[in-house]
Amino acid sequence: MSTLHPLTHWVIQKIEAEYKDDIALLIGIKGHSTDDDMHGECFDYFIPATERGYELSQTFIIDGVGHDLYGRSWERVELSAELKEMAIVLSGATILYARSPEDAARFEDMQKRLQDNLANDAFVYEKALEQLDKALEVYQSFIFEEKSYRARSEAQVIHLYLSSAVALMNHTYTDSPIFTERQAYDNTPESNIYHCPEMTQVPDGFFTYASRLLITQDVNELRQIVYQLISTTRAFVLERKPETITGPKELDYQELADWYQELSLTWRRIRYFCQNKMVEKAYTDSCYLQNELLYIAEEFDLEEMNLLDSFNADDLELLALRSDALEQKIRHILKGKGIVLNEYASLEDFLNTST
């Protein structure tokens, strides 16, 4: 024990004397300190084996450095392996004390699973999308914020989520917003809290926009910067959709037929609304149909179909013509795939056929 940091030695002695059956592991985090304060390296957290183990928790300050000896359950560590909580608690972890070889092996298996997940293109892509969604969720309130200090705080949260998304697409992670190339590219042995040297591919303009967050004092300018950051990061992620997701898939055109048969009434309504100059209803149904067309184009690898650019409140004829053309396009696709629609000329035909 003589080579251990005195604080590490102290807590291990306490475990062995008072909690030998209650603590599975004591964990330190490499690169979690700043300016050699040893924070996180002498210990960061422990994994309790029993409820009594949580009684080991305590916080204290030594020479201005705060220490938090806290319990993190196996379940929470598992979440880190799945990138649902901070990855550094696994990736940068060192086992300082283990109750048994089995406890150590269980932890090391989680560390390996984290690295396997980070190496998986489909996995990191889905996690990056989740980070984008979180950024957009905060953005919904940020765009209405008028107070500078609140806006800057929310911008920081958004930028952290965006930095995380970019890091994930580089098969790594960050728990800090990344503003500069130095933070992303410099691999010096500084604190991992503020750096992400594996982040070698970034969105266009990412560092330029991010560094402006540090200097702007104007709320309106801040809104523009955050919008640009979200826009460039979103494009960066979506352009890197992995082949395992975008690759060839078996298409069931009967599903497309079922979709069309259900939506055919919407086309009929749009024709009626346009003929009778019912602007609000024509617009409402056209918006609904446009969303459906975007969805079906993605599902069946079709070229996007533009309906709404034809909408003009003063002249609904163009909308009616464009709507009809898109309907014929769908029918042509189905005919080309040999799909026979389940349609009848009249109610009498349907009843005669059904009986």
C-alpha positions as CSV (number, residue, x, y, z in Angstrom):
1,M,0.0,0.0,0.0
2,S,3.0,2.3,0.4
3,T,2.9,3.4,-3.3
4,L,-0.7,4.5,-3.1
5,H,-1.8,8.0,-2.6
6,P,-2.5,8.6,1.1
7,L,-6.2,9.2,0.5
8,T,-6.4,6.0,-1.5
9,H,-4.7,4.2,1.3
10,W,-7.0,5.7,3.8
11,V,-10.2,4.7,2.1
12,I,-9.0,1.1,1.3
13,Q,-8.1,0.7,5.0
14,K,-11.6,1.9,5.9
15,I,-13.2,-0.5,3.5
16,E,-11.2,-3.5,4.8
17,A,-11.9,-2.6,8.4
18,E,-15.6,-1.6,8.3
19,Y,-17.1,-2.5,4.9
20,K,-15.3,-5.6,3.7
21,D,-18.5,-7.4,2.6
22,D,-20.3,-4.3,1.5
23,I,-18.0,-2.7,-1.2
24,A,-17.3,-4.5,-4.4
25,L,-14.9,-2.0,-6.0
26,L,-13.1,1.3,-5.4
27,I,-12.5,3.2,-8.7
28,G,-10.2,6.0,-9.6
29,I,-10.4,8.0,-12.9
30,K,-7.3,8.8,-14.9
31,G,-7.0,12.3,-16.3
32,H,-9.8,13.6,-14.1
33,S,-7.5,16.0,-12.2
34,T,-6.6,19.6,-13.0
35,D,-3.2,21.1,-12.2
36,D,-2.1,18.0,-10.2
37,D,-4.9,18.3,-7.7
38,M,-5.3,14.5,-7.8
39,H,-9.1,14.9,-8.0
40,G,-10.6,11.6,-9.1
41,E,-7.3,9.8,-9.3
42,C,-6.9,9.0,-5.6
43,F,-10.6,7.8,-5.8
44,D,-13.7,8.8,-7.6
45,Y,-16.4,6.4,-6.7
46,F,-17.1,2.9,-5.2
47,I,-19.5,0.2,-6.3
48,P,-21.5,-1.1,-3.3
49,A,-22.3,-4.8,-2.9
50,T,-25.0,-4.1,-0.3
51,E,-27.2,-1.3,0.8
52,R,-25.0,-0.8,3.9
53,G,-22.1,0.0,1.5
54,Y,-23.6,3.3,0.6
55,E,-22.8,4.4,4.2
56,L,-19.2,4.8,3.1
57,S,-20.2,7.9,1.1
58,Q,-18.9,11.3,2.3
59,T,-17.6,14.6,1.0
60,F,-14.8,16.8,2.3
61,I,-12.3,19.5,1.4
62,I,-8.5,19.2,1.7
63,D,-6.3,22.2,0.9
64,G,-9.1,23.7,-1.2
65,V,-9.7,20.5,-3.2
66,G,-13.2,19.0,-2.8
67,H,-13.5,15.2,-2.7
68,D,-16.7,13.2,-3.1
69,L,-16.5,9.6,-2.2
70,Y,-19.8,8.3,-3.5
71,G,-21.5,5.1,-4.5
72,R,-22.4,4.2,-8.1
73,S,-24.4,1.0,-8.4
74,W,-23.7,-1.8,-10.9
75,E,-26.8,-0.7,-12.8
76,R,-25.5,2.9,-13.2
77,V,-22.1,1.6,-14.4
78,E,-24.1,-0.6,-16.9
79,L,-25.7,2.6,-18.2
80,S,-22.2,4.1,-18.9
81,A,-21.3,1.0,-21.0
82,E,-24.4,1.8,-23.1
83,L,-23.5,5.5,-23.3
84,K,-26.6,6.5,-21.3
85,E,-24.4,8.1,-18.6
86,M,-20.9,9.5,-18.5
87,A,-18.5,7.2,-20.3
88,I,-15.4,8.4,-18.5
89,V,-16.4,6.5,-15.3
90,L,-15.6,3.4,-17.3
91,S,-13.2,4.4,-20.0
92,G,-10.8,6.2,-17.8
93,A,-11.3,4.0,-14.8
94,T,-8.7,2.2,-12.7
95,I,-9.6,-0.4,-10.1
96,L,-8.0,0.7,-6.8
97,Y,-9.6,-2.0,-4.7
98,A,-11.6,-5.2,-5.5
99,R,-13.5,-7.4,-3.1
100,S,-12.9,-10.3,-5.4
101,P,-11.5,-11.3,-8.8
102,E,-15.1,-11.8,-10.0
103,D,-16.0,-8.2,-9.2
104,A,-13.0,-6.9,-11.1
105,A,-13.8,-9.2,-14.1
106,R,-17.4,-7.9,-14.2
107,F,-16.2,-4.3,-14.3
108,E,-13.6,-5.0,-16.9
109,D,-16.2,-6.7,-19.1
110,M,-18.3,-3.5,-18.9
111,Q,-15.2,-1.5,-20.0
112,K,-14.8,-3.8,-23.0
113,R,-18.5,-3.5,-23.9
114,L,-18.1,0.3,-23.8
115,Q,-15.2,0.1,-26.3
116,D,-17.1,-2.3,-28.5
117,N,-20.1,0.0,-28.5
118,L,-17.9,3.0,-29.4
119,A,-16.4,1.0,-32.3
120,N,-19.9,0.2,-33.7
121,D,-20.9,2.5,-36.5
122,A,-24.6,2.0,-36.1
123,F,-24.5,2.3,-32.3
124,V,-22.6,5.6,-32.3
125,Y,-24.8,7.0,-35.1
126,E,-28.0,6.4,-33.1
127,K,-26.4,7.9,-29.9
128,A,-25.3,10.9,-31.9
129,L,-28.9,11.4,-33.1
130,E,-30.0,11.2,-29.4
131,Q,-27.5,14.0,-28.6
132,L,-28.8,16.1,-31.5
133,D,-32.4,15.6,-30.2
134,K,-31.3,16.8,-26.7
135,A,-29.7,19.9,-28.2
136,L,-32.9,20.7,-30.2
137,E,-35.0,20.2,-27.1
138,V,-33.0,22.9,-25.2
139,Y,-33.0,25.1,-28.3
140,Q,-36.8,25.3,-28.2
141,S,-36.6,27.4,-25.0
142,F,-33.2,29.0,-25.8
143,I,-34.5,30.9,-28.9
144,F,-37.0,32.8,-26.7
145,E,-34.5,33.8,-24.0
146,E,-33.7,37.5,-23.7
147,K,-31.4,37.5,-20.6
148,S,-27.8,37.2,-21.7
149,Y,-26.7,35.1,-18.7
150,R,-29.5,32.6,-19.2
151,A,-29.0,32.5,-23.0
152,R,-25.2,31.8,-22.6
153,S,-25.9,29.1,-20.1
154,E,-28.4,27.4,-22.4
155,A,-26.1,27.8,-25.4
156,Q,-23.4,26.0,-23.4
157,V,-25.7,23.1,-22.8
158,I,-26.6,22.9,-26.4
159,H,-22.9,23.0,-27.5
160,L,-22.1,20.2,-25.0
161,Y,-24.7,18.0,-26.7
162,L,-23.4,18.9,-30.1
163,S,-19.8,18.3,-29.1
164,S,-20.9,14.9,-27.8
165,A,-22.6,14.1,-31.1
166,V,-19.5,14.9,-33.1
167,A,-17.2,13.0,-30.7
168,L,-19.5,9.9,-31.0
169,M,-19.2,10.1,-34.8
170,N,-15.4,9.9,-34.2
171,H,-15.9,6.8,-32.1
172,T,-15.1,8.5,-28.9
173,Y,-16.9,10.7,-26.3
174,T,-16.5,14.0,-24.5
175,D,-18.0,15.2,-21.3
176,S,-17.0,18.8,-22.1
177,P,-18.0,21.2,-24.9
178,I,-15.2,21.5,-27.5
179,F,-14.5,25.1,-28.7
180,T,-11.1,25.0,-30.3
181,E,-8.8,22.8,-32.4
182,R,-6.4,22.7,-29.5
183,Q,-9.0,20.9,-27.4
184,A,-9.7,18.5,-30.1
185,Y,-6.3,17.8,-31.6
186,D,-3.8,18.3,-28.9
187,N,-3.0,15.0,-27.3
188,T,-0.9,16.3,-24.4
189,P,-1.4,14.6,-21.0
190,E,-3.9,17.3,-19.7
191,S,-7.2,16.7,-18.0
192,N,-9.6,14.6,-20.1
193,I,-12.4,16.7,-18.7
194,Y,-11.7,19.5,-21.1
195,H,-10.2,17.7,-24.1
196,C,-11.1,15.2,-26.8
197,P,-8.0,14.5,-28.9
198,E,-9.6,11.6,-30.8
199,M,-12.2,14.1,-32.3
200,T,-10.3,14.5,-35.6
201,Q,-13.3,15.0,-38.0
202,V,-15.6,17.9,-37.3
203,P,-18.5,19.7,-39.1
204,D,-17.7,22.6,-41.4
205,G,-17.1,25.8,-39.4
206,F,-17.5,24.0,-36.1
207,F,-14.5,25.5,-34.4
208,T,-15.2,29.0,-35.9
209,Y,-18.8,29.0,-34.6
210,A,-17.9,27.5,-31.3
211,S,-15.1,29.9,-30.5
212,R,-17.5,32.8,-31.1
213,L,-19.6,31.5,-28.2
214,L,-16.7,32.5,-25.9
215,I,-16.6,36.2,-27.0
216,T,-20.1,37.3,-28.0
217,Q,-22.1,39.3,-25.5
218,D,-25.1,39.9,-27.8
219,V,-28.1,37.6,-27.4
220,N,-29.2,37.9,-31.0
221,E,-25.7,37.0,-32.2
222,L,-25.7,34.1,-29.8
223,R,-28.9,32.8,-31.4
224,Q,-27.3,32.9,-34.8
225,I,-24.2,31.1,-33.7
226,V,-26.1,28.4,-32.0
227,Y,-28.4,27.9,-35.0
228,Q,-25.2,27.6,-37.2
229,L,-23.7,25.1,-34.9
230,I,-26.8,23.0,-34.8
231,S,-27.2,23.2,-38.6
232,T,-23.6,22.2,-39.4
233,T,-23.5,19.4,-36.8
234,R,-26.8,18.0,-38.0
235,A,-25.6,17.9,-41.6
236,F,-22.3,16.3,-40.4
237,V,-24.1,13.5,-38.6
238,L,-26.7,12.7,-41.2
239,E,-24.2,12.6,-44.0
240,R,-22.4,9.8,-42.1
241,K,-25.4,7.5,-41.7
242,P,-23.7,4.1,-41.8
243,E,-24.2,1.5,-44.5
244,T,-25.6,-0.9,-41.9
245,I,-28.6,1.4,-41.7
246,T,-28.7,2.8,-45.2
247,G,-27.8,-0.4,-47.0
248,P,-30.1,-2.4,-49.2
249,K,-33.3,-3.6,-47.6
250,E,-36.1,-5.7,-48.8
251,L,-39.0,-3.5,-49.8
252,D,-42.5,-4.7,-49.5
253,Y,-44.5,-2.8,-52.1
254,Q,-47.8,-4.2,-50.8
255,E,-47.1,-2.0,-47.7
256,L,-46.8,1.0,-50.1
257,A,-50.1,-0.1,-51.7
258,D,-51.8,-0.3,-48.3
259,W,-50.4,3.2,-47.5
260,Y,-51.7,4.6,-50.8
261,Q,-55.2,3.0,-50.3
262,E,-55.5,4.6,-46.9
263,L,-54.2,8.0,-48.1
264,S,-56.3,8.1,-51.3
265,L,-59.1,9.8,-49.5
266,T,-56.7,12.6,-48.6
267,W,-55.9,13.1,-52.3
268,R,-59.7,13.2,-53.0
269,R,-60.2,15.8,-50.3
270,I,-57.4,18.0,-51.6
271,R,-59.0,17.9,-55.1
272,Y,-62.4,18.9,-53.6
273,F,-61.0,21.7,-51.4
274,C,-59.0,23.1,-54.4
275,Q,-62.1,23.0,-56.7
276,N,-64.2,24.9,-54.1
277,K,-61.4,27.4,-53.1
278,M,-61.4,26.1,-49.5
279,V,-58.0,27.5,-48.7
280,E,-57.5,26.5,-45.0
281,K,-58.7,22.9,-45.5
282,A,-56.6,22.5,-48.7
283,Y,-53.5,23.7,-46.8
284,T,-54.1,21.5,-43.8
285,D,-54.5,18.3,-45.8
286,S,-51.6,19.2,-48.1
287,C,-49.3,19.6,-45.1
288,Y,-50.4,16.3,-43.8
289,L,-49.9,14.6,-47.2
290,Q,-46.5,16.3,-47.6
291,N,-45.3,14.7,-44.3
292,E,-46.6,11.4,-45.4
293,L,-44.8,11.7,-48.8
294,L,-41.5,12.5,-47.1
295,Y,-41.9,9.5,-44.9
296,I,-42.7,7.1,-47.7
297,A,-39.9,8.4,-49.9
298,E,-37.4,7.6,-47.2
299,E,-38.9,4.2,-46.5
300,F,-38.9,3.1,-50.1
301,D,-35.8,4.9,-51.3
302,L,-37.8,7.2,-53.6
303,E,-36.9,10.7,-54.7
304,E,-38.4,13.3,-52.4
305,M,-41.9,14.5,-53.6
306,N,-42.5,18.2,-53.4
307,L,-46.2,19.1,-52.9
308,L,-46.3,22.2,-50.8
309,D,-44.2,24.5,-53.0
310,S,-47.3,24.4,-55.3
311,F,-49.5,25.9,-52.7
312,N,-50.8,29.4,-53.4
313,A,-53.7,30.7,-51.4
314,D,-54.8,32.9,-54.3
315,D,-54.6,30.1,-56.9
316,L,-55.3,26.5,-55.7
317,E,-55.2,25.1,-59.2
318,L,-51.4,24.5,-59.2
319,L,-51.8,22.6,-55.9
320,A,-54.5,20.4,-57.4
321,L,-52.4,19.6,-60.5
322,R,-49.3,18.8,-58.4
323,S,-51.3,16.6,-56.1
324,D,-52.8,14.7,-59.0
325,A,-49.3,14.2,-60.5
326,L,-47.8,12.8,-57.3
327,E,-50.8,10.5,-56.9
328,Q,-50.2,9.2,-60.5
329,K,-46.5,8.7,-59.7
330,I,-47.3,6.5,-56.7
331,R,-49.8,4.5,-58.8
332,H,-47.2,4.1,-61.6
333,I,-44.6,2.8,-59.1
334,L,-47.1,0.2,-57.8
335,K,-48.1,-0.9,-61.3
336,G,-44.4,-1.3,-62.2
337,K,-44.0,-3.6,-59.2
338,G,-46.9,-5.7,-60.3
339,I,-49.1,-4.6,-57.4
340,V,-52.9,-4.7,-58.0
341,L,-54.8,-2.2,-55.9
342,N,-57.8,-3.3,-54.0
343,E,-60.1,-0.8,-55.6
344,Y,-63.7,-0.9,-57.0
345,A,-65.6,1.4,-59.3
346,S,-68.7,1.5,-57.1
347,L,-70.1,0.3,-53.8
348,E,-72.2,-2.3,-55.7
349,D,-69.0,-3.7,-57.2
350,F,-67.4,-4.0,-53.8
351,L,-70.5,-5.7,-52.2
352,N,-70.8,-8.1,-55.1
353,T,-67.2,-9.1,-54.9
354,S,-67.1,-9.3,-51.1
355,T,-70.1,-11.6,-50.9
